[in-house]
Amino acid sequence: MASSLRDSVSYALLDAAKQQQFLNAFDNTGFKSSDKLILAYKPKRGTYAVFQGEVTEEETERFVSSVLNGDVQFTKTKQKPSVK
């Protein structure tokens, strides 16, 4: 029953230099043009969280676990993200 109350979360590995238009939906002031980052996005709520550390398998697993455990603060998007 508890899992049915959770919002779905989508994850993406992004290259900030190549996906600037997509990242414009988010407060990307901290994203450098060469950054690889992992984005967790809750489409129903329009909120996101970003991991900007070294993208390794271990760090990715740690970030996803933190999101699922509710240990990560999500931020409201500026607009709905889209890929063109």
N, C-alpha and C positions, 0 to 999 in steps of 0.2 A: 504494500500500500504506500509506503513512504516514497518508493522510487517513482510512483505515478505522479507525485506532487512536484517533482523536480522539473526544471526547465531543461530542454535539450540544449546541448552545447556542441558547437561545431569548432573544429580546430583547423588551422592552416599554418603552413610554414611559408613565410614570405621573404622575398628579397626586396627590401625597401627601395632600392635603386630602380628596380624593374617594375614595381607595382605601385608607383606613387599615386596614380589616379584612384585605385582601390583604397589606399590608405588615407585619402583625403576625407573619408567618412569618419575617421577617428582623429582624436587629438594627437597628431603625430609630431608635435614639437620636439620630442625626445628621440625621434628616429633619425639616425644618420643615413645618408644616401647609400652607404655600403652595408648597412645592418641586415643581418639575417635575424628574423624574429618569429616567434610562435605566437599566434593570435588565438585566443579562446573567445568565441562569440555566441551570445544568447540571442537568437533572432527574435524570439517572442517578446523579450524585454528591450531589445535594442541596446544591449550593453556588451562590453568587451573587457578583456584583460590581456596584457601583453607580457611575454617573457622575452627579455632582450639579452640574456646572458649567452655564454658559449653554448651553441646548439649541439649537444651531444645526446646520445640515446639516454644516458642516465639523467641528465638535466631535463630532457623532454618528459621522461616518465615522472620525475619529481614535480614538474609543473602541472601535468595532467592530474596527478594524485592530489595536489594542493587545490586545484580547481574543484575536483569532485568532492573533496572533504570540506569545501566552503572556506578555505583558508586564504583565498585570493579575493581582493577587492575588485569589483567590476565597475566600469565607468560608462556613462551614457554616450552613445555615438552622436556625432554632429548631424548625420544624415544616414539614410539606409545605404550600406555599401553595395556597389555594383561593379561588375566586370564588363568592360566594353571592348 
